[in-house]
């Protein structure tokens, strides 16, 4: 598997990335490992070290849905990643339960990291 750094100035060794990915745990398009956070977008697998991210947090968006017999809102779950010098990444998660599990695992893995949305969040 080929890995693409989210920050072009923070490149890790391929063997370290492969080992971290194999030790990781996948939830949807996200893979959590002790040193790196991986996510798939298109045909690429991106990575970022937790310390290189300026923010990692969860966002819920309500999407209006027109179903065959009713209208209603569907909740979409996303993991957002901010890093200096890059565009904010938004990765869709499978559902609310997966989002909760992902955030719980991230908090257990990195208890020192603040996984809350930044104050300037729009």
Backbone as XML, in Angstrom:
<?xml version="1.0"?>
<chain id="A" units="angstrom">
  <residue number="1" name="UNK">
    <atom name="N" x="0.845" y="-1.174" z="0.000"/>
    <atom name="CA" x="0.000" y="0.000" z="0.000"/>
    <atom name="C" x="0.891" y="1.239" z="0.000"/>
  </residue>
  <residue number="2" name="UNK">
    <atom name="N" x="0.488" y="2.236" z="-0.767"/>
    <atom name="CA" x="1.238" y="3.479" z="-0.829"/>
    <atom name="C" x="0.554" y="4.499" z="0.076"/>
  </residue>
  <residue number="3" name="UNK">
    <atom name="N" x="1.356" y="5.177" z="0.891"/>
    <atom name="CA" x="0.833" y="6.159" z="1.824"/>
    <atom name="C" x="1.203" y="7.565" z="1.371"/>
  </residue>
  <residue number="4" name="UNK">
    <atom name="N" x="0.281" y="8.500" z="1.558"/>
    <atom name="CA" x="0.489" y="9.891" z="1.179"/>
    <atom name="C" x="0.437" y="10.750" z="2.436"/>
  </residue>
  <residue number="5" name="UNK">
    <atom name="N" x="1.463" y="11.566" z="2.683"/>
    <atom name="CA" x="1.432" y="12.410" z="3.887"/>
    <atom name="C" x="0.407" y="13.534" z="3.729"/>
  </residue>
  <residue number="6" name="UNK">
    <atom name="N" x="-0.324" y="13.816" z="4.791"/>
    <atom name="CA" x="-1.254" y="14.935" z="4.752"/>
    <atom name="C" x="-0.466" y="16.250" z="4.725"/>
  </residue>
  <residue number="7" name="UNK">
    <atom name="N" x="0.617" y="16.281" z="5.463"/>
    <atom name="CA" x="1.521" y="17.438" z="5.439"/>
    <atom name="C" x="2.770" y="17.039" z="4.674"/>
  </residue>
  <residue number="8" name="UNK">
    <atom name="N" x="3.056" y="17.738" z="3.586"/>
    <atom name="CA" x="4.193" y="17.367" z="2.737"/>
    <atom name="C" x="5.544" y="17.584" z="3.417"/>
  </residue>
  <residue number="9" name="UNK">
    <atom name="N" x="5.571" y="18.366" z="4.500"/>
    <atom name="CA" x="6.826" y="18.594" z="5.220"/>
    <atom name="C" x="7.058" y="17.569" z="6.332"/>
  </residue>
  <residue number="10" name="UNK">
    <atom name="N" x="6.130" y="16.627" z="6.509"/>
    <atom name="CA" x="6.225" y="15.609" z="7.565"/>
    <atom name="C" x="6.119" y="14.223" z="6.940"/>
  </residue>
  <residue number="11" name="UNK">
    <atom name="N" x="7.226" y="13.737" z="6.377"/>
    <atom name="CA" x="7.226" y="12.454" z="5.676"/>
    <atom name="C" x="7.847" y="11.386" z="6.571"/>
  </residue>
  <residue number="12" name="UNK">
    <atom name="N" x="7.139" y="10.272" z="6.719"/>
    <atom name="CA" x="7.609" y="9.159" z="7.547"/>
    <atom name="C" x="8.123" y="8.038" z="6.650"/>
  </residue>
  <residue number="13" name="UNK">
    <atom name="N" x="8.892" y="7.140" z="7.243"/>
    <atom name="CA" x="9.434" y="5.984" z="6.527"/>
    <atom name="C" x="8.304" y="5.016" z="6.161"/>
  </residue>
  <residue number="14" name="UNK">
    <atom name="N" x="8.389" y="4.471" z="4.955"/>
    <atom name="CA" x="7.367" y="3.531" z="4.461"/>
    <atom name="C" x="7.224" y="2.313" z="5.380"/>
  </residue>
  <residue number="15" name="UNK">
    <atom name="N" x="8.339" y="1.782" z="5.865"/>
    <atom name="CA" x="8.273" y="0.589" z="6.736"/>
    <atom name="C" x="7.582" y="0.914" z="8.058"/>
  </residue>
  <residue number="16" name="UNK">
    <atom name="N" x="7.797" y="2.134" z="8.601"/>
    <atom name="CA" x="7.130" y="2.543" z="9.836"/>
    <atom name="C" x="5.624" y="2.689" z="9.617"/>
  </residue>
  <residue number="17" name="UNK">
    <atom name="N" x="5.267" y="3.236" z="8.465"/>
    <atom name="CA" x="3.851" y="3.415" z="8.147"/>
    <atom name="C" x="3.150" y="2.081" z="7.954"/>
  </residue>
  <residue number="18" name="UNK">
    <atom name="N" x="3.808" y="1.165" z="7.245"/>
    <atom name="CA" x="3.229" y="-0.156" z="7.019"/>
    <atom name="C" x="3.012" y="-0.879" z="8.340"/>
  </residue>
  <residue number="19" name="UNK">
    <atom name="N" x="4.008" y="-0.833" z="9.216"/>
    <atom name="CA" x="3.896" y="-1.488" z="10.526"/>
    <atom name="C" x="2.779" y="-0.853" z="11.353"/>
  </residue>
  <residue number="20" name="UNK">
    <atom name="N" x="2.692" y="0.476" z="11.345"/>
    <atom name="CA" x="1.658" y="1.175" z="12.105"/>
    <atom name="C" x="0.266" y="0.844" z="11.560"/>
  </residue>
  <residue number="21" name="UNK">
    <atom name="N" x="0.139" y="0.788" z="10.232"/>
    <atom name="CA" x="-1.159" y="0.493" z="9.623"/>
    <atom name="C" x="-1.602" y="-0.932" z="9.961"/>
  </residue>
  <residue number="22" name="UNK">
    <atom name="N" x="-0.665" y="-1.867" z="9.927"/>
    <atom name="CA" x="-1.000" y="-3.263" z="10.249"/>
    <atom name="C" x="-1.411" y="-3.426" z="11.713"/>
  </residue>
  <residue number="23" name="UNK">
    <atom name="N" x="-0.850" y="-2.618" z="12.604"/>
    <atom name="CA" x="-1.217" y="-2.666" z="14.029"/>
    <atom name="C" x="-2.508" y="-1.903" z="14.298"/>
  </residue>
  <residue number="24" name="UNK">
    <atom name="N" x="-2.916" y="-1.094" z="13.342"/>
    <atom name="CA" x="-4.065" y="-0.214" z="13.528"/>
    <atom name="C" x="-5.391" y="-0.932" z="13.496"/>
  </residue>
  <residue number="25" name="UNK">
    <atom name="N" x="-6.417" y="-0.157" z="13.779"/>
    <atom name="CA" x="-7.798" y="-0.647" z="13.829"/>
    <atom name="C" x="-8.635" y="0.226" z="12.897"/>
  </residue>
  <residue number="26" name="UNK">
    <atom name="N" x="-9.335" y="-0.392" z="11.955"/>
    <atom name="CA" x="-10.119" y="0.365" z="10.980"/>
    <atom name="C" x="-11.566" y="0.539" z="11.426"/>
  </residue>
  <residue number="27" name="UNK">
    <atom name="N" x="-12.043" y="1.766" z="11.253"/>
    <atom name="CA" x="-13.458" y="2.081" z="11.446"/>
    <atom name="C" x="-13.862" y="2.894" z="10.231"/>
  </residue>
  <residue number="28" name="UNK">
    <atom name="N" x="-14.605" y="2.282" z="9.341"/>
    <atom name="CA" x="-14.956" y="2.954" z="8.094"/>
    <atom name="C" x="-13.712" y="3.221" z="7.270"/>
  </residue>
  <residue number="29" name="UNK">
    <atom name="N" x="-13.518" y="4.473" z="6.880"/>
    <atom name="CA" x="-12.369" y="4.857" z="6.063"/>
    <atom name="C" x="-11.176" y="5.315" z="6.902"/>
  </residue>
  <residue number="30" name="UNK">
    <atom name="N" x="-11.285" y="5.192" z="8.220"/>
    <atom name="CA" x="-10.248" y="5.654" z="9.140"/>
    <atom name="C" x="-9.560" y="4.458" z="9.779"/>
  </residue>
  <residue number="31" name="UNK">
    <atom name="N" x="-8.242" y="4.555" z="9.929"/>
    <atom name="CA" x="-7.471" y="3.530" z="10.631"/>
    <atom name="C" x="-6.690" y="4.217" z="11.753"/>
  </residue>
  <residue number="32" name="UNK">
    <atom name="N" x="-6.893" y="3.747" z="12.973"/>
    <atom name="CA" x="-6.237" y="4.315" z="14.155"/>
    <atom name="C" x="-5.049" y="3.439" z="14.517"/>
  </residue>
  <residue number="33" name="UNK">
    <atom name="N" x="-3.892" y="4.049" z="14.659"/>
    <atom name="CA" x="-2.723" y="3.323" z="15.170"/>
    <atom name="C" x="-2.118" y="4.171" z="16.277"/>
  </residue>
  <residue number="34" name="UNK">
    <atom name="N" x="-1.207" y="3.617" z="17.070"/>
    <atom name="CA" x="-0.633" y="4.392" z="18.169"/>
    <atom name="C" x="0.101" y="5.670" z="17.732"/>
  </residue>
  <residue number="35" name="UNK">
    <atom name="N" x="0.742" y="5.662" z="16.579"/>
    <atom name="CA" x="1.542" y="6.816" z="16.170"/>
    <atom name="C" x="0.887" y="7.670" z="15.096"/>
  </residue>
  <residue number="36" name="UNK">
    <atom name="N" x="0.059" y="7.057" z="14.246"/>
    <atom name="CA" x="-0.506" y="7.770" z="13.100"/>
    <atom name="C" x="-2.007" y="7.566" z="12.994"/>
  </residue>
  <residue number="37" name="UNK">
    <atom name="N" x="-2.641" y="8.530" z="12.343"/>
    <atom name="CA" x="-4.038" y="8.411" z="11.973"/>
    <atom name="C" x="-4.056" y="8.314" z="10.450"/>
  </residue>
  <residue number="38" name="UNK">
    <atom name="N" x="-4.662" y="7.257" z="9.929"/>
    <atom name="CA" x="-4.747" y="7.030" z="8.484"/>
    <atom name="C" x="-6.194" y="7.226" z="8.046"/>
  </residue>
  <residue number="39" name="UNK">
    <atom name="N" x="-6.384" y="7.678" z="6.815"/>
    <atom name="CA" x="-7.730" y="7.734" z="6.255"/>
    <atom name="C" x="-7.645" y="7.615" z="4.739"/>
  </residue>
  <residue number="40" name="UNK">
    <atom name="N" x="-8.702" y="7.021" z="4.182"/>
    <atom name="CA" x="-8.746" y="6.782" z="2.738"/>
    <atom name="C" x="-9.641" y="7.816" z="2.086"/>
  </residue>
  <residue number="41" name="UNK">
    <atom name="N" x="-9.139" y="8.378" z="0.997"/>
    <atom name="CA" x="-9.905" y="9.305" z="0.155"/>
    <atom name="C" x="-9.594" y="8.959" z="-1.275"/>
  </residue>
  <residue number="42" name="UNK">
    <atom name="N" x="-10.613" y="8.535" z="-2.010"/>
    <atom name="CA" x="-10.383" y="8.107" z="-3.376"/>
    <atom name="C" x="-9.496" y="6.871" z="-3.390"/>
  </residue>
  <residue number="43" name="UNK">
    <atom name="N" x="-8.432" y="6.923" z="-4.186"/>
    <atom name="CA" x="-7.508" y="5.793" z="-4.280"/>
    <atom name="C" x="-6.301" y="5.946" z="-3.361"/>
  </residue>
  <residue number="44" name="UNK">
    <atom name="N" x="-6.263" y="7.009" z="-2.568"/>
    <atom name="CA" x="-5.104" y="7.281" z="-1.721"/>
    <atom name="C" x="-5.392" y="6.989" z="-0.261"/>
  </residue>
  <residue number="45" name="UNK">
    <atom name="N" x="-4.329" y="6.612" z="0.451"/>
    <atom name="CA" x="-4.399" y="6.464" z="1.894"/>
    <atom name="C" x="-3.486" y="7.529" z="2.492"/>
  </residue>
  <residue number="46" name="UNK">
    <atom name="N" x="-4.096" y="8.493" z="3.174"/>
    <atom name="CA" x="-3.348" y="9.585" z="3.783"/>
    <atom name="C" x="-2.992" y="9.224" z="5.222"/>
  </residue>
  <residue number="47" name="UNK">
    <atom name="N" x="-1.951" y="9.872" z="5.724"/>
    <atom name="CA" x="-1.579" y="9.680" z="7.118"/>
    <atom name="C" x="-1.129" y="10.999" z="7.720"/>
  </residue>
  <residue number="48" name="UNK">
    <atom name="N" x="-1.267" y="11.069" z="9.043"/>
    <atom name="CA" x="-0.736" y="12.193" z="9.794"/>
    <atom name="C" x="-0.425" y="11.699" z="11.201"/>
  </residue>
  <residue number="49" name="UNK">
    <atom name="N" x="0.704" y="12.161" z="11.739"/>
    <atom name="CA" x="1.030" y="11.877" z="13.140"/>
    <atom name="C" x="0.119" y="12.762" z="13.996"/>
  </residue>
  <residue number="50" name="UNK">
    <atom name="N" x="-0.319" y="12.251" z="15.120"/>
    <atom name="CA" x="-1.235" y="13.005" z="15.976"/>
    <atom name="C" x="-0.652" y="14.366" z="16.357"/>
  </residue>
  <residue number="51" name="UNK">
    <atom name="N" x="0.639" y="14.407" z="16.639"/>
    <atom name="CA" x="1.271" y="15.657" z="17.061"/>
    <atom name="C" x="1.375" y="16.678" z="15.935"/>
  </residue>
  <residue number="52" name="UNK">
    <atom name="N" x="1.242" y="16.243" z="14.680"/>
    <atom name="CA" x="1.312" y="17.158" z="13.538"/>
    <atom name="C" x="-0.045" y="17.758" z="13.187"/>
  </residue>
  <residue number="53" name="UNK">
    <atom name="N" x="-1.096" y="17.245" z="13.766"/>
    <atom name="CA" x="-2.447" y="17.776" z="13.509"/>
    <atom name="C" x="-2.732" y="18.901" z="14.503"/>
  </residue>
  <residue number="54" name="UNK">
    <atom name="N" x="-3.351" y="19.966" z="14.021"/>
    <atom name="CA" x="-3.732" y="21.049" z="14.928"/>
    <atom name="C" x="-5.085" y="20.779" z="15.583"/>
  </residue>
  <residue number="55" name="UNK">
    <atom name="N" x="-5.915" y="19.944" z="14.940"/>
    <atom name="CA" x="-7.209" y="19.573" z="15.516"/>
    <atom name="C" x="-7.723" y="18.294" z="14.859"/>
  </residue>
  <residue number="56" name="UNK">
    <atom name="N" x="-8.292" y="17.428" z="15.694"/>
    <atom name="CA" x="-8.974" y="16.216" z="15.238"/>
    <atom name="C" x="-10.265" y="16.154" z="16.053"/>
  </residue>
  <residue number="57" name="UNK">
    <atom name="N" x="-11.408" y="16.175" z="15.365"/>
    <atom name="CA" x="-12.665" y="16.184" z="16.099"/>
    <atom name="C" x="-13.801" y="15.624" z="15.245"/>
  </residue>
  <residue number="58" name="UNK">
    <atom name="N" x="-14.925" y="15.415" z="15.895"/>
    <atom name="CA" x="-16.107" y="14.831" z="15.269"/>
    <atom name="C" x="-17.124" y="15.931" z="14.972"/>
  </residue>
  <residue number="59" name="UNK">
    <atom name="N" x="-17.821" y="15.776" z="13.851"/>
    <atom name="CA" x="-18.882" y="16.727" z="13.509"/>
    <atom name="C" x="-20.096" y="15.948" z="13.028"/>
  </residue>
  <residue number="60" name="UNK">
    <atom name="N" x="-21.270" y="16.388" z="13.469"/>
    <atom name="CA" x="-22.533" y="15.822" z="13.005"/>
    <atom name="C" x="-23.231" y="16.857" z="12.133"/>
  </residue>
  <residue number="61" name="UNK">
    <atom name="N" x="-23.697" y="16.423" z="10.990"/>
    <atom name="CA" x="-24.463" y="17.301" z="10.111"/>
    <atom name="C" x="-25.821" y="16.670" z="9.859"/>
  </residue>
  <residue number="62" name="UNK">
    <atom name="N" x="-26.835" y="17.495" z="9.915"/>
    <atom name="CA" x="-28.189" y="17.037" z="9.643"/>
    <atom name="C" x="-28.480" y="17.301" z="8.172"/>
  </residue>
  <residue number="63" name="UNK">
    <atom name="N" x="-28.847" y="16.252" z="7.462"/>
    <atom name="CA" x="-29.119" y="16.352" z="6.027"/>
    <atom name="C" x="-30.594" y="16.057" z="5.794"/>
  </residue>
  <residue number="64" name="UNK">
    <atom name="N" x="-31.259" y="16.960" z="5.085"/>
    <atom name="CA" x="-32.671" y="16.751" z="4.778"/>
    <atom name="C" x="-32.803" y="15.621" z="3.766"/>
  </residue>
  <residue number="65" name="UNK">
    <atom name="N" x="-33.720" y="14.709" z="4.030"/>
    <atom name="CA" x="-33.907" y="13.555" z="3.148"/>
    <atom name="C" x="-35.368" y="13.445" z="2.746"/>
  </residue>
  <residue number="66" name="UNK">
    <atom name="N" x="-35.588" y="13.217" z="1.478"/>
    <atom name="CA" x="-36.922" y="12.946" z="0.962"/>
    <atom name="C" x="-37.009" y="11.452" z="0.672"/>
  </residue>
  <residue number="67" name="UNK">
    <atom name="N" x="-37.711" y="10.760" z="1.523"/>
    <atom name="CA" x="-37.884" y="9.322" z="1.343"/>
    <atom name="C" x="-39.174" y="9.068" z="0.572"/>
  </residue>
  <residue number="68" name="UNK">
    <atom name="N" x="-39.430" y="7.837" z="0.232"/>
    <atom name="CA" x="-40.588" y="7.514" z="-0.605"/>
    <atom name="C" x="-41.909" y="7.989" z="-0.001"/>
  </residue>
  <residue number="69" name="UNK">
    <atom name="N" x="-42.063" y="7.874" z="1.295"/>
    <atom name="CA" x="-43.346" y="8.214" z="1.890"/>
    <atom name="C" x="-43.271" y="9.332" z="2.932"/>
  </residue>
  <residue number="70" name="UNK">
    <atom name="N" x="-42.094" y="9.794" z="3.266"/>
    <atom name="CA" x="-41.955" y="10.837" z="4.284"/>
    <atom name="C" x="-40.735" y="11.701" z="4.016"/>
  </residue>
  <residue number="71" name="UNK">
    <atom name="N" x="-40.679" y="12.799" z="4.766"/>
    <atom name="CA" x="-39.491" y="13.638" z="4.777"/>
    <atom name="C" x="-38.898" y="13.575" z="6.173"/>
  </residue>
  <residue number="72" name="UNK">
    <atom name="N" x="-37.609" y="13.766" z="6.255"/>
    <atom name="CA" x="-36.977" y="13.755" z="7.554"/>
    <atom name="C" x="-35.513" y="14.118" z="7.430"/>
  </residue>
  <residue number="73" name="UNK">
    <atom name="N" x="-34.843" y="14.132" z="8.540"/>
    <atom name="CA" x="-33.424" y="14.448" z="8.548"/>
    <atom name="C" x="-32.615" y="13.197" z="8.851"/>
  </residue>
  <residue number="74" name="UNK">
    <atom name="N" x="-31.494" y="13.098" z="8.180"/>
    <atom name="CA" x="-30.546" y="12.022" z="8.426"/>
    <atom name="C" x="-29.292" y="12.660" z="9.016"/>
  </residue>
  <residue number="75" name="UNK">
    <atom name="N" x="-28.773" y="12.074" z="10.063"/>
    <atom name="CA" x="-27.556" y="12.586" z="10.690"/>
    <atom name="C" x="-26.350" y="11.936" z="10.017"/>
  </residue>
  <residue number="76" name="UNK">
    <atom name="N" x="-25.457" y="12.767" z="9.487"/>
    <atom name="CA" x="-24.202" y="12.302" z="8.891"/>
    <atom name="C" x="-23.080" y="12.596" z="9.877"/>
  </residue>
  <residue number="77" name="UNK">
    <atom name="N" x="-22.210" y="11.631" z="10.085"/>
    <atom name="CA" x="-21.084" y="11.766" z="11.013"/>
    <atom name="C" x="-19.787" y="11.944" z="10.229"/>
  </residue>
  <residue number="78" name="UNK">
    <atom name="N" x="-18.937" y="12.850" z="10.694"/>
    <atom name="CA" x="-17.655" y="13.103" z="10.042"/>
    <atom name="C" x="-16.544" y="13.211" z="11.081"/>
  </residue>
  <residue number="79" name="UNK">
    <atom name="N" x="-15.350" y="12.816" z="10.673"/>
    <atom name="CA" x="-14.138" y="13.089" z="11.438"/>
    <atom name="C" x="-13.425" y="14.203" z="10.684"/>
  </residue>
  <residue number="80" name="UNK">
    <atom name="N" x="-13.092" y="15.275" z="11.385"/>
    <atom name="CA" x="-12.403" y="16.394" z="10.757"/>
    <atom name="C" x="-10.971" y="16.463" z="11.269"/>
  </residue>
  <residue number="81" name="UNK">
    <atom name="N" x="-10.063" y="16.733" z="10.364"/>
    <atom name="CA" x="-8.643" y="16.825" z="10.694"/>
    <atom name="C" x="-8.117" y="18.141" z="10.145"/>
  </residue>
  <residue number="82" name="UNK">
    <atom name="N" x="-7.527" y="18.924" z="11.020"/>
    <atom name="CA" x="-6.874" y="20.163" z="10.612"/>
    <atom name="C" x="-5.384" y="20.028" z="10.849"/>
  </residue>
  <residue number="83" name="UNK">
    <atom name="N" x="-4.620" y="20.526" z="9.906"/>
    <atom name="CA" x="-3.167" y="20.536" z="10.031"/>
    <atom name="C" x="-2.645" y="21.800" z="9.364"/>
  </residue>
  <residue number="84" name="UNK">
    <atom name="N" x="-1.596" y="22.333" z="9.921"/>
    <atom name="CA" x="-1.003" y="23.564" z="9.399"/>
    <atom name="C" x="-0.571" y="23.372" z="7.945"/>
  </residue>
  <residue number="85" name="UNK">
    <atom name="N" x="-0.944" y="24.319" z="7.104"/>
    <atom name="CA" x="-0.536" y="24.285" z="5.705"/>
    <atom name="C" x="-1.342" y="23.358" z="4.817"/>
  </residue>
  <residue number="86" name="UNK">
    <atom name="N" x="-2.451" y="22.815" z="5.322"/>
    <atom name="CA" x="-3.283" y="21.914" z="4.521"/>
    <atom name="C" x="-4.749" y="22.325" z="4.613"/>
  </residue>
  <residue number="87" name="UNK">
    <atom name="N" x="-5.517" y="21.838" z="3.676"/>
    <atom name="CA" x="-6.965" y="22.027" z="3.699"/>
    <atom name="C" x="-7.565" y="21.116" z="4.763"/>
  </residue>
  <residue number="88" name="UNK">
    <atom name="N" x="-8.593" y="21.587" z="5.446"/>
    <atom name="CA" x="-9.271" y="20.757" z="6.440"/>
    <atom name="C" x="-9.834" y="19.513" z="5.755"/>
  </residue>
  <residue number="89" name="UNK">
    <atom name="N" x="-9.571" y="18.356" z="6.342"/>
    <atom name="CA" x="-10.049" y="17.083" z="5.795"/>
    <atom name="C" x="-11.311" y="16.661" z="6.521"/>
  </residue>
  <residue number="90" name="UNK">
    <atom name="N" x="-12.307" y="16.238" z="5.767"/>
    <atom name="CA" x="-13.573" y="15.773" z="6.323"/>
    <atom name="C" x="-13.812" y="14.361" z="5.825"/>
  </residue>
  <residue number="91" name="UNK">
    <atom name="N" x="-13.800" y="13.394" z="6.747"/>
    <atom name="CA" x="-13.953" y="11.985" z="6.387"/>
    <atom name="C" x="-15.292" y="11.491" z="6.924"/>
  </residue>
  <residue number="92" name="UNK">
    <atom name="N" x="-16.135" y="11.006" z="6.028"/>
    <atom name="CA" x="-17.442" y="10.512" z="6.447"/>
    <atom name="C" x="-17.290" y="9.182" z="7.170"/>
  </residue>
  <residue number="93" name="UNK">
    <atom name="N" x="-18.002" y="9.063" z="8.281"/>
    <atom name="CA" x="-17.991" y="7.837" z="9.074"/>
    <atom name="C" x="-19.285" y="7.068" z="8.817"/>
  </residue>
  <residue number="94" name="UNK">
    <atom name="N" x="-19.264" y="5.748" z="9.054"/>
    <atom name="CA" x="-20.441" y="4.921" z="8.724"/>
    <atom name="C" x="-21.732" y="5.339" z="9.419"/>
  </residue>
  <residue number="95" name="UNK">
    <atom name="N" x="-21.667" y="5.625" z="10.732"/>
    <atom name="CA" x="-22.868" y="5.978" z="11.479"/>
    <atom name="C" x="-22.488" y="6.554" z="12.837"/>
  </residue>
  <residue number="96" name="UNK">
    <atom name="N" x="-23.495" y="6.892" z="13.630"/>
    <atom name="CA" x="-23.265" y="7.504" z="14.939"/>
    <atom name="C" x="-22.521" y="6.557" z="15.878"/>
  </residue>
  <residue number="97" name="UNK">
    <atom name="N" x="-22.888" y="5.287" z="15.859"/>
    <atom name="CA" x="-22.222" y="4.316" z="16.731"/>
    <atom name="C" x="-20.731" y="4.210" z="16.383"/>
  </residue>
  <residue number="98" name="UNK">
    <atom name="N" x="-20.411" y="4.145" z="15.105"/>
    <atom name="CA" x="-19.009" y="4.076" z="14.668"/>
    <atom name="C" x="-18.260" y="5.344" z="15.071"/>
  </residue>
  <residue number="99" name="UNK">
    <atom name="N" x="-18.923" y="6.499" z="14.969"/>
    <atom name="CA" x="-18.289" y="7.765" z="15.353"/>
    <atom name="C" x="-17.963" y="7.782" z="16.845"/>
  </residue>
  <residue number="100" name="UNK">
    <atom name="N" x="-18.888" y="7.307" z="17.669"/>
    <atom name="CA" x="-18.648" y="7.248" z="19.121"/>
    <atom name="C" x="-17.495" y="6.294" z="19.445"/>
  </residue>
  <residue number="101" name="UNK">
    <atom name="N" x="-17.506" y="5.133" z="18.813"/>
    <atom name="CA" x="-16.435" y="4.154" z="19.051"/>
    <atom name="C" x="-15.091" y="4.735" z="18.627"/>
  </residue>
  <residue number="102" name="UNK">
    <atom name="N" x="-15.049" y="5.378" z="17.469"/>
    <atom name="CA" x="-13.815" y="5.983" z="16.980"/>
    <atom name="C" x="-13.282" y="7.021" z="17.963"/>
  </residue>
  <residue number="103" name="UNK">
    <atom name="N" x="-14.148" y="7.912" z="18.413"/>
    <atom name="CA" x="-13.699" y="8.963" z="19.334"/>
    <atom name="C" x="-13.268" y="8.369" z="20.677"/>
  </residue>
  <residue number="104" name="UNK">
    <atom name="N" x="-13.975" y="7.365" z="21.171"/>
    <atom name="CA" x="-13.584" y="6.711" z="22.425"/>
    <atom name="C" x="-12.212" y="6.057" z="22.298"/>
  </residue>
  <residue number="105" name="UNK">
    <atom name="N" x="-11.973" y="5.402" z="21.162"/>
    <atom name="CA" x="-10.676" y="4.752" z="20.954"/>
    <atom name="C" x="-9.554" y="5.774" z="20.806"/>
  </residue>
  <residue number="106" name="UNK">
    <atom name="N" x="-9.828" y="6.874" z="20.117"/>
    <atom name="CA" x="-8.823" y="7.931" z="19.996"/>
    <atom name="C" x="-8.483" y="8.523" z="21.360"/>
  </residue>
  <residue number="107" name="UNK">
    <atom name="N" x="-9.515" y="8.772" z="22.172"/>
    <atom name="CA" x="-9.289" y="9.342" z="23.510"/>
    <atom name="C" x="-8.535" y="8.374" z="24.412"/>
  </residue>
  <residue number="108" name="UNK">
    <atom name="N" x="-8.800" y="7.070" z="24.281"/>
    <atom name="CA" x="-8.078" y="6.073" z="25.074"/>
    <atom name="C" x="-6.618" y="5.961" z="24.620"/>
  </residue>
  <residue number="109" name="UNK">
    <atom name="N" x="-6.416" y="6.070" z="23.325"/>
    <atom name="CA" x="-5.074" y="5.960" z="22.757"/>
    <atom name="C" x="-4.225" y="7.185" z="23.066"/>
  </residue>
  <residue number="110" name="UNK">
    <atom name="N" x="-4.822" y="8.360" z="23.008"/>
    <atom name="CA" x="-4.116" y="9.630" z="23.229"/>
    <atom name="C" x="-4.857" y="10.480" z="24.260"/>
  </residue>
  <residue number="111" name="UNK">
    <atom name="N" x="-4.804" y="10.101" z="25.542"/>
    <atom name="CA" x="-5.563" y="10.855" z="26.560"/>
    <atom name="C" x="-5.082" y="12.296" z="26.725"/>
  </residue>
  <residue number="112" name="UNK">
    <atom name="N" x="-3.862" y="12.590" z="26.303"/>
    <atom name="CA" x="-3.312" y="13.941" z="26.428"/>
    <atom name="C" x="-3.784" y="14.885" z="25.326"/>
  </residue>
  <residue number="113" name="UNK">
    <atom name="N" x="-4.401" y="14.361" z="24.276"/>
    <atom name="CA" x="-4.798" y="15.160" z="23.114"/>
    <atom name="C" x="-6.222" y="15.687" z="23.296"/>
  </residue>
  <residue number="114" name="UNK">
    <atom name="N" x="-6.470" y="16.917" z="22.874"/>
    <atom name="CA" x="-7.801" y="17.515" z="22.962"/>
    <atom name="C" x="-8.562" y="17.223" z="21.663"/>
  </residue>
  <residue number="115" name="UNK">
    <atom name="N" x="-9.550" y="16.354" z="21.725"/>
    <atom name="CA" x="-10.323" y="15.975" z="20.545"/>
    <atom name="C" x="-11.615" y="16.783" z="20.402"/>
  </residue>
  <residue number="116" name="UNK">
    <atom name="N" x="-11.632" y="17.984" z="20.963"/>
    <atom name="CA" x="-12.804" y="18.862" z="20.848"/>
    <atom name="C" x="-12.619" y="19.809" z="19.665"/>
  </residue>
  <residue number="117" name="UNK">
    <atom name="N" x="-13.727" y="20.263" z="19.107"/>
    <atom name="CA" x="-13.670" y="21.216" z="17.996"/>
    <atom name="C" x="-13.013" y="22.504" z="18.474"/>
  </residue>
  <residue number="118" name="UNK">
    <atom name="N" x="-12.179" y="23.117" z="17.649"/>
    <atom name="CA" x="-11.547" y="24.376" z="18.035"/>
    <atom name="C" x="-12.571" y="25.490" z="18.183"/>
  </residue>
  <residue number="119" name="UNK">
    <atom name="N" x="-12.238" y="26.503" z="18.948"/>
    <atom name="CA" x="-13.164" y="27.616" z="19.206"/>
    <atom name="C" x="-13.548" y="28.367" z="17.933"/>
  </residue>
  <residue number="120" name="UNK">
    <atom name="N" x="-12.637" y="28.424" z="16.954"/>
    <atom name="CA" x="-12.929" y="29.146" z="15.712"/>
    <atom name="C" x="-13.700" y="28.308" z="14.708"/>
  </residue>
  <residue number="121" name="UNK">
    <atom name="N" x="-14.222" y="27.154" z="15.168"/>
    <atom name="CA" x="-14.955" y="26.247" z="14.286"/>
    <atom name="C" x="-16.200" y="26.926" z="13.751"/>
  </residue>
  <residue number="122" name="UNK">
    <atom name="N" x="-16.449" y="26.766" z="12.469"/>
    <atom name="CA" x="-17.588" y="27.411" z="11.818"/>
    <atom name="C" x="-18.815" y="26.542" z="11.895"/>
  </residue>
</chain>
